[in-house]
Amino acid sequence: MNKRILIPIDFSKNALNAIRYTIDLYAKLNCDFYFLNVFSFEKYTTNNLNIPEEGSAAFEQAKQDSEKNFVKLIEAVTLHSDNLKHNYYTHSTSSFLSVAIKKIIAEKDIDLVAMGTKGATGSKGALFGSNTVMAMEKIRECPVLAIPEHVSFLSPKEIVFPTDYKDTYKRSVFLYLIELSKMHNAEIAILHLEKEKELTQSQLTNKQLLSSILRETPHHFHTLTEKNLGKGIQNFVESRESDMVSFINRKHFFFSNVFSRPLIKEIGYDSNVPILALH
């Protein structure tokens, strides 16, 4: 069965870069790519308080423009890659982005959502746009891959997995990460976020469980003593020239520690590492 990947886009350069990166990342697999555009009406109406109804001139014009942009997009995508293993599908909608994403995930049994970290209106200095954070926070049905604006594709050779060993890991959560590792012969660098000097018995047990889950996947363990979580991860990734960071998206860990506003600056505005949120 083909891998099914959903990529929400706004036809920005960042979105096109995310498409190219994802296509290259999954070049070896049979894939169905679903491109989703949520069109708006700002340039078609003078009164933004009244949303045009389907069938109205403004609605149909906005939809038509979205579909025209898709024609150009598919031309650009096929020019970039003529991989016969890949199929491309497009969908234009005026629905809310979160609603539209969840609808397609359910209807198409999507395996992965991939998206650029900024949109056409992304403000300079914001590493993760509001849509990307929304996707990582609200989408629990499948992993979410966030691709920074200036990332050029290189086959990943090391994927960093930060953890505090406080989770009782489930094998199913790691299937996607293991698949990526095998696809690109990438090693997984397990990065312990040390807060106490010694691991508790529970943490030791979870560490052993994690090693067991990854026993057929090349992996190695590291300890991070940097007090600032975001900066520590960034320094580790930069020092080793790692290619990707993957988290288990527990809200109380992932968002409170990594994506809260005070720490976005610590991770770095110009991050060149895609982030994979597992669920």
Beta strands, then each sheet from edge to edge (+ up, - down):
strand 1: 3-9
strand 2: 31-38
strand 3: 86-93
strand 4: 112-116
strand 5: 144-147
strand 6: 158-163
strand 7: 187-193
strand 8: 219-224
strand 9: 244-248
strand 10: 275-278
sheet 1: 3+ 2+ 1+ 4+ 5+ 10- 9- 6- 7- 8-
end
